[in-house]
Each structure stands twice: as structure tokens, then as C-alpha cells.
Amino acid sequence: LLTALLQASRLPMRWNQISFAYAAYFGEYLWWIEQQGPWAALTSYVGIHPPGYSLLFATMAGLGASPFAWHALSGLFSVAALPTLMAVARSGIPAQRLDGPVLAGLGLLVASSPHRIAYGLEINNYPLLVLMSCLQMLTFARMMDSPRSLRSRGLLAMSTAGLLWTHALGLALPAAQFVTLLVLPEGRQ
């Protein structure tokens, strides 16, 4: 609730002419779709950005969504990342799980982070990147709970693909997890 209130308090300050400048960034993506056909929507990069967010943004723009809606959706991604992160902290290797006051402190720290509040309404894909990173970390933690489970491996594969389809920086997380699996004895199962 605190996360949502703090994020909503920034909405009037973010909904301005700069939103339209950000929206112009996706013109190249829309141009590729126009030139190459509808399948280009699934494969066209804008700069180094994979098509996940561009497709979402193009769909919203095509439906006539206002800049207010663009920011509000980013805010929802930002807010949804917090409970997902909290679920990550409660998952994974039992000796490393967080509970009680430490978990509450982590939640309060992230909810009130000036960085999260300031950038949680970006109409670029950073709030979606944070949410997808948290989802991928959650599936990784659950896979570590039951490493032989095909379901947990499948969910990890899907969340990793979604993360990589959202932002190029998403590659850092599975790369770090791969190194972790190589180094930690628990990861060698």
C-alpha cells in the first residue's frame, strides 16, 4: 500500500510533454512493423531493447492510451515488483530466507526508495525490467528449492525468456545465476 501511494504521488509530476518525447523513441519500432509486417513486432529491437516492451507500448498507443495511462502502467509494474521481491526473499535456500523484522525492513526500504519512486513511472521499459527481474529471481529461487522439478525448470526458462525479451540488461541476471550454480555446491545437484 505504501509503495502504491508513494508511486501515485509522483504521477502528476511525470505526466508532461517529456512523455511524448519518450514515446517518439518507439517510432522506429512501429516503422519496422510497417515495413516488415506483423511478425517484425516479435523480433524488432529498438536500439539494444528487445521487442517485449516496444510491443506493449505499440499496443497501448494503437488503442489510443494517453500518456497518463503509459505512466500508470509503469507504476503498476513498479508496485508489483515489491511483493514479488518479498516473495523472493521468503524463497530459496532455507538458511538464506528472510522473515520477520528483517523482511519488513527490506520491504520498507524498497517501498520508500527515492530511486524506485523517481523511476517507477518511466514510460521506457525499466519498471517492466525490474518486475521481470523479480519474477525471474523468484522462479530461480523456487528452482533451487526443487532443482530436479521439471515444472520449476520450465517456469525458470519462461521467466528468463520473458526477461531477455524485455531488456538487454536482463542478460546480467541469468548470467550471474549461472556463475552461482557453477560455484556453489547447492547448484551442482
C-alpha positions as semicolon CSV with decimal commas, in nm:
position;residue;x (nm);y (nm);z (nm)
1;L;0,000;0,000;0,000
2;L;0,286;0,237;0,086
3;T;0,453;0,158;-0,246
4;A;0,133;0,233;-0,438
5;L;0,069;0,558;-0,251
6;L;0,424;0,685;-0,295
7;Q;0,422;0,590;-0,663
8;A;0,084;0,753;-0,724
9;S;0,205;1,074;-0,559
10;R;0,461;1,113;-0,839
11;L;0,213;1,062;-1,123
12;P;0,114;1,430;-1,164
13;M;0,483;1,525;-1,190
14;R;0,560;1,266;-1,459
15;W;0,264;1,325;-1,688
16;N;0,400;1,605;-1,907
17;Q;0,542;1,688;-2,250
18;I;0,850;1,476;-2,186
19;S;0,624;1,172;-2,214
20;F;0,573;1,248;-2,583
21;A;0,949;1,274;-2,637
22;Y;0,989;0,928;-2,484
23;A;0,705;0,797;-2,699
24;A;0,890;0,910;-3,014
25;Y;1,156;0,652;-2,926
26;F;0,916;0,379;-3,036
27;G;0,860;0,532;-3,379
28;E;1,144;0,321;-3,515
29;Y;0,978;0,006;-3,384
30;L;0,645;0,098;-3,543
31;W;0,824;0,180;-3,868
32;W;0,985;-0,167;-3,873
33;I;0,647;-0,331;-3,825
34;E;0,504;-0,120;-4,106
35;Q;0,793;-0,215;-4,337
36;Q;0,840;-0,580;-4,242
37;G;0,489;-0,688;-4,146
38;P;0,331;-0,804;-3,820
39;W;0,593;-1,070;-3,739
40;A;0,851;-0,794;-3,706
41;A;0,669;-0,694;-3,386
42;L;0,813;-1,005;-3,219
43;T;1,173;-0,962;-3,335
44;S;1,249;-0,592;-3,392
45;Y;1,488;-0,425;-3,149
46;V;1,482;-0,051;-3,078
47;G;1,848;0,021;-3,018
48;I;1,953;-0,254;-2,778
49;H;1,599;-0,303;-2,645
50;P;1,431;-0,635;-2,728
51;P;1,071;-0,614;-2,853
52;G;0,884;-0,703;-2,531
53;Y;0,814;-0,353;-2,404
54;S;0,801;-0,200;-2,751
55;L;0,519;-0,439;-2,842
56;L;0,333;-0,349;-2,522
57;F;0,381;0,023;-2,583
58;A;0,280;-0,004;-2,950
59;T;-0,035;-0,190;-2,847
60;M;-0,121;0,078;-2,593
61;A;-0,054;0,355;-2,846
62;G;-0,263;0,171;-3,105
63;L;-0,552;0,154;-2,858
64;G;-0,524;0,529;-2,803
65;A;-0,391;0,514;-2,446
66;S;-0,290;0,852;-2,307
67;P;0,048;0,939;-2,153
68;F;-0,128;0,919;-1,817
69;A;-0,207;0,551;-1,891
70;W;0,153;0,487;-2,004
71;H;0,284;0,615;-1,672
72;A;0,015;0,441;-1,470
73;L;0,101;0,104;-1,628
74;S;0,469;0,158;-1,546
75;G;0,365;0,246;-1,192
76;L;0,172;-0,081;-1,168
77;F;0,482;-0,270;-1,283
78;S;0,688;-0,089;-1,022
79;V;0,439;-0,158;-0,743
80;A;0,400;-0,526;-0,845
81;A;0,777;-0,571;-0,825
82;L;0,777;-0,519;-0,447
83;P;0,558;-0,815;-0,341
84;T;0,743;-1,025;-0,598
85;L;1,075;-0,924;-0,445
86;M;0,938;-1,002;-0,100
87;A;0,840;-1,350;-0,224
88;V;1,199;-1,393;-0,347
89;A;1,328;-1,305;0,000
90;R;1,100;-1,572;0,152
91;S;1,204;-1,836;-0,103
92;G;1,521;-2,016;-0,195
93;I;1,780;-2,186;0,020
94;P;1,635;-2,220;0,376
95;A;1,943;-2,080;0,551
96;Q;1,916;-1,761;0,343
97;R;1,541;-1,693;0,374
98;L;1,432;-1,368;0,532
99;D;1,148;-1,345;0,783
100;G;1,003;-1,112;1,044
101;P;1,158;-0,772;1,107
102;V;1,436;-0,817;0,850
103;L;1,180;-0,892;0,577
104;A;0,963;-0,600;0,688
105;G;1,268;-0,372;0,687
106;L;1,360;-0,480;0,335
107;G;1,003;-0,412;0,220
108;L;1,001;-0,067;0,377
109;L;1,342;0,015;0,232
110;V;1,239;-0,081;-0,122
111;A;0,891;0,076;-0,095
112;S;1,033;0,411;0,016
113;S;1,345;0,411;-0,202
114;P;1,376;0,753;-0,368
115;H;1,528;0,583;-0,673
116;R;1,233;0,344;-0,711
117;I;0,983;0,623;-0,655
118;A;1,153;0,855;-0,906
119;Y;1,196;0,597;-1,182
120;G;0,893;0,379;-1,116
121;L;0,680;0,577;-1,362
122;E;0,920;0,578;-1,658
123;I;0,743;0,506;-1,983
124;N;1,054;0,335;-2,104
125;N;1,077;-0,029;-2,006
126;Y;1,269;-0,001;-1,677
127;P;0,978;-0,071;-1,438
128;L;0,888;-0,373;-1,651
129;L;1,255;-0,480;-1,642
130;V;1,252;-0,463;-1,260
131;L;0,930;-0,664;-1,239
132;M;1,055;-0,926;-1,485
133;S;1,386;-0,946;-1,295
134;C;1,198;-1,008;-0,970
135;L;0,982;-1,275;-1,136
136;Q;1,291;-1,443;-1,279
137;M;1,465;-1,433;-0,939
138;L;1,156;-1,587;-0,781
139;T;1,147;-1,875;-1,028
140;F;1,523;-1,924;-0,981
141;A;1,480;-1,937;-0,602
142;R;1,197;-2,187;-0,637
143;M;1,403;-2,394;-0,878
144;M;1,679;-2,403;-0,615
145;D;1,420;-2,545;-0,369
146;S;1,346;-2,832;-0,606
147;P;1,623;-2,843;-0,870
148;R;1,505;-3,168;-1,026
149;S;1,148;-3,048;-1,083
150;L;1,062;-3,008;-1,450
151;R;0,792;-2,759;-1,356
152;S;1,033;-2,529;-1,172
153;R;1,284;-2,555;-1,457
154;G;1,012;-2,477;-1,711
155;L;0,896;-2,173;-1,513
156;L;1,256;-2,055;-1,487
157;A;1,303;-2,095;-1,863
158;M;0,983;-1,899;-1,936
159;S;1,063;-1,620;-1,691
160;T;1,420;-1,594;-1,823
161;A;1,291;-1,575;-2,181
162;G;1,044;-1,304;-2,076
163;L;1,320;-1,112;-1,902
164;L;1,551;-1,134;-2,203
165;W;1,266;-1,033;-2,435
166;T;1,208;-0,723;-2,217
167;H;1,553;-0,563;-2,191
168;A;1,912;-0,637;-2,294
169;L;2,030;-0,566;-1,938
170;G;1,823;-0,866;-1,830
171;L;2,107;-1,087;-1,950
172;A;2,311;-0,997;-1,640
173;L;2,076;-1,179;-1,402
174;P;2,075;-1,528;-1,560
175;A;2,448;-1,491;-1,627
176;A;2,509;-1,425;-1,255
177;Q;2,284;-1,717;-1,163
178;F;2,476;-1,946;-1,398
179;V;2,802;-1,849;-1,229
180;T;2,635;-1,907;-0,890
181;L;2,531;-2,256;-0,996
182;L;2,887;-2,330;-1,104
183;V;3,043;-2,204;-0,781
184;L;2,801;-2,308;-0,504
185;P;2,780;-2,672;-0,403
186;E;2,398;-2,648;-0,383
187;G;2,390;-2,557;-0,752
188;R;2,570;-2,872;-0,862
189;Q;2,276;-3,103;-0,785
